[in-house]
Amino acid sequence: MSEHLEKRLHQRLQSYWHSLRGERPFPAEGDINLADIADILPSCFMVSVSDVGQHGYRYDYLGKDLMEAYGEEMFNPDIAGRLISPTDHGPMLEGFRQVIDRKQPVIYEAEFINRNQLTIKYRACLLPLGQEEKVSHILGCMRWGVY
């Protein structure tokens, strides 16, 4: 994936997020219209932070390109969500914590080994969603490559 396309994905999602929030610290989850970001949706996800279970955060949406990164060829968001939910460590969980604590967007780079034993390097953009200064969801996107 070209660096230009990667930056375009993150910039596109952040611009959409900024347009929805207006004067608020961040938009609400209900403000998101998936049709508005259909061109980047396969690389996006939405996580509920309101009901973190023992398996980690619940993915309300998980784009098909992200399932491929984790080495899964399934399209059931519930199963895929459990497979990639963060546990008590790792960069994705730390990114979620930063978004919740700071109530600000977070962009970071990291890597992991997927279920097919391939090294996946990625760049993620995480954006807070919620109401009245409380983050209820995280909207994110991820561009990745195999190394």
Contacts in CASP RR format, 6 or more apart in sequence:
PFRMAT RR
TARGET T0000
AUTHOR 0000-0000-0000
METHOD contacts of the structure
MODEL  1
MSEHLEKRLHQRLQSYWHSLRGERPFPAEGDINLADIADILPSCFMVSVS
DVGQHGYRYDYLGKDLMEAYGEEMFNPDIAGRLISPTDHGPMLEGFRQVI
DRKQPVIYEAEFINRNQLTIKYRACLLPLGQEEKVSHILGCMRWGVY
1 143 0 8 1.000
1 144 0 8 1.000
1 145 0 8 1.000
5 143 0 8 1.000
6 123 0 8 1.000
6 143 0 8 1.000
9 40 0 8 1.000
9 43 0 8 1.000
9 125 0 8 1.000
9 141 0 8 1.000
9 143 0 8 1.000
10 107 0 8 1.000
10 123 0 8 1.000
10 125 0 8 1.000
10 141 0 8 1.000
10 143 0 8 1.000
12 37 0 8 1.000
12 39 0 8 1.000
12 40 0 8 1.000
13 37 0 8 1.000
13 40 0 8 1.000
13 44 0 8 1.000
13 125 0 8 1.000
13 127 0 8 1.000
13 139 0 8 1.000
13 140 0 8 1.000
13 141 0 8 1.000
14 105 0 8 1.000
14 125 0 8 1.000
14 127 0 8 1.000
16 36 0 8 1.000
16 37 0 8 1.000
17 26 0 8 1.000
17 27 0 8 1.000
17 105 0 8 1.000
17 127 0 8 1.000
17 139 0 8 1.000
20 27 0 8 1.000
20 31 0 8 1.000
20 32 0 8 1.000
21 27 0 8 1.000
25 103 0 8 1.000
25 128 0 8 1.000
25 133 0 8 1.000
26 103 0 8 1.000
26 127 0 8 1.000
26 128 0 8 1.000
26 129 0 8 1.000
26 130 0 8 1.000
26 135 0 8 1.000
27 129 0 8 1.000
27 130 0 8 1.000
28 129 0 8 1.000
28 130 0 8 1.000
28 131 0 8 1.000
28 136 0 8 1.000
29 46 0 8 1.000
29 129 0 8 1.000
29 130 0 8 1.000
29 136 0 8 1.000
29 137 0 8 1.000
30 129 0 8 1.000
31 129 0 8 1.000
32 46 0 8 1.000
32 129 0 8 1.000
32 139 0 8 1.000
34 41 0 8 1.000
34 61 0 8 1.000
37 44 0 8 1.000
40 141 0 8 1.000
41 63 0 8 1.000
42 63 0 8 1.000
42 64 0 8 1.000
42 65 0 8 1.000
42 66 0 8 1.000
43 63 0 8 1.000
43 65 0 8 1.000
43 66 0 8 1.000
43 141 0 8 1.000
43 142 0 8 1.000
43 143 0 8 1.000
44 61 0 8 1.000
44 63 0 8 1.000
44 66 0 8 1.000
44 139 0 8 1.000
44 140 0 8 1.000
44 141 0 8 1.000
45 59 0 8 1.000
45 61 0 8 1.000
45 62 0 8 1.000
45 63 0 8 1.000
45 66 0 8 1.000
45 139 0 8 1.000
45 140 0 8 1.000
45 141 0 8 1.000
45 142 0 8 1.000
46 59 0 8 1.000
46 60 0 8 1.000
46 61 0 8 1.000
46 129 0 8 1.000
46 137 0 8 1.000
46 138 0 8 1.000
46 139 0 8 1.000
46 140 0 8 1.000
47 57 0 8 1.000
47 58 0 8 1.000
47 59 0 8 1.000
47 60 0 8 1.000
47 96 0 8 1.000
47 137 0 8 1.000
47 138 0 8 1.000
47 140 0 8 1.000
48 57 0 8 1.000
48 58 0 8 1.000
48 59 0 8 1.000
48 60 0 8 1.000
48 136 0 8 1.000
48 137 0 8 1.000
49 57 0 8 1.000
49 96 0 8 1.000
49 100 0 8 1.000
49 135 0 8 1.000
49 136 0 8 1.000
49 137 0 8 1.000
49 138 0 8 1.000
50 136 0 8 1.000
50 137 0 8 1.000
51 58 0 8 1.000
52 58 0 8 1.000
55 82 0 8 1.000
55 85 0 8 1.000
56 85 0 8 1.000
56 86 0 8 1.000
56 87 0 8 1.000
57 85 0 8 1.000
57 86 0 8 1.000
57 96 0 8 1.000
57 138 0 8 1.000
58 81 0 8 1.000
58 85 0 8 1.000
59 77 0 8 1.000
59 80 0 8 1.000
59 81 0 8 1.000
59 84 0 8 1.000
59 85 0 8 1.000
60 77 0 8 1.000
60 137 0 8 1.000
61 77 0 8 1.000
62 77 0 8 1.000
62 80 0 8 1.000
62 81 0 8 1.000
62 84 0 8 1.000
64 75 0 8 1.000
66 84 0 8 1.000
66 142 0 8 1.000
66 144 0 8 1.000
67 73 0 8 1.000
67 74 0 8 1.000
67 75 0 8 1.000
67 80 0 8 1.000
69 114 0 8 1.000
69 120 0 8 1.000
69 122 0 8 1.000
69 142 0 8 1.000
69 144 0 8 1.000
69 145 0 8 1.000
70 80 0 8 1.000
70 83 0 8 1.000
70 84 0 8 1.000
70 114 0 8 1.000
70 115 0 8 1.000
70 120 0 8 1.000
71 114 0 8 1.000
71 115 0 8 1.000
71 116 0 8 1.000
71 118 0 8 1.000
72 79 0 8 1.000
72 80 0 8 1.000
72 83 0 8 1.000
72 115 0 8 1.000
74 80 0 8 1.000
83 115 0 8 1.000
86 92 0 8 1.000
86 93 0 8 1.000
86 96 0 8 1.000
87 93 0 8 1.000
90 110 0 8 1.000
91 108 0 8 1.000
91 110 0 8 1.000
92 110 0 8 1.000
92 124 0 8 1.000
95 106 0 8 1.000
95 108 0 8 1.000
95 124 0 8 1.000
95 126 0 8 1.000
96 126 0 8 1.000
96 138 0 8 1.000
98 106 0 8 1.000
98 126 0 8 1.000
99 105 0 8 1.000
99 106 0 8 1.000
99 126 0 8 1.000
99 127 0 8 1.000
99 128 0 8 1.000
99 135 0 8 1.000
99 138 0 8 1.000
100 128 0 8 1.000
100 135 0 8 1.000
100 138 0 8 1.000
103 128 0 8 1.000
103 133 0 8 1.000
103 135 0 8 1.000
104 128 0 8 1.000
105 125 0 8 1.000
105 126 0 8 1.000
105 127 0 8 1.000
105 128 0 8 1.000
106 125 0 8 1.000
106 126 0 8 1.000
107 123 0 8 1.000
107 124 0 8 1.000
107 125 0 8 1.000
107 126 0 8 1.000
108 123 0 8 1.000
108 124 0 8 1.000
109 121 0 8 1.000
109 122 0 8 1.000
109 123 0 8 1.000
109 124 0 8 1.000
110 121 0 8 1.000
110 122 0 8 1.000
110 124 0 8 1.000
111 119 0 8 1.000
111 120 0 8 1.000
111 121 0 8 1.000
111 122 0 8 1.000
111 147 0 8 1.000
112 119 0 8 1.000
112 120 0 8 1.000
112 122 0 8 1.000
113 119 0 8 1.000
113 120 0 8 1.000
114 120 0 8 1.000
118 146 0 8 1.000
119 146 0 8 1.000
119 147 0 8 1.000
120 144 0 8 1.000
120 145 0 8 1.000
120 146 0 8 1.000
120 147 0 8 1.000
121 144 0 8 1.000
121 145 0 8 1.000
121 147 0 8 1.000
122 142 0 8 1.000
122 143 0 8 1.000
122 144 0 8 1.000
122 145 0 8 1.000
123 142 0 8 1.000
123 143 0 8 1.000
123 144 0 8 1.000
124 140 0 8 1.000
124 141 0 8 1.000
124 142 0 8 1.000
125 140 0 8 1.000
125 141 0 8 1.000
125 142 0 8 1.000
126 138 0 8 1.000
126 139 0 8 1.000
126 140 0 8 1.000
127 138 0 8 1.000
127 139 0 8 1.000
127 140 0 8 1.000
128 135 0 8 1.000
128 137 0 8 1.000
128 138 0 8 1.000
129 135 0 8 1.000
129 136 0 8 1.000
129 137 0 8 1.000
129 138 0 8 1.000
129 139 0 8 1.000
130 136 0 8 1.000
130 137 0 8 1.000
END
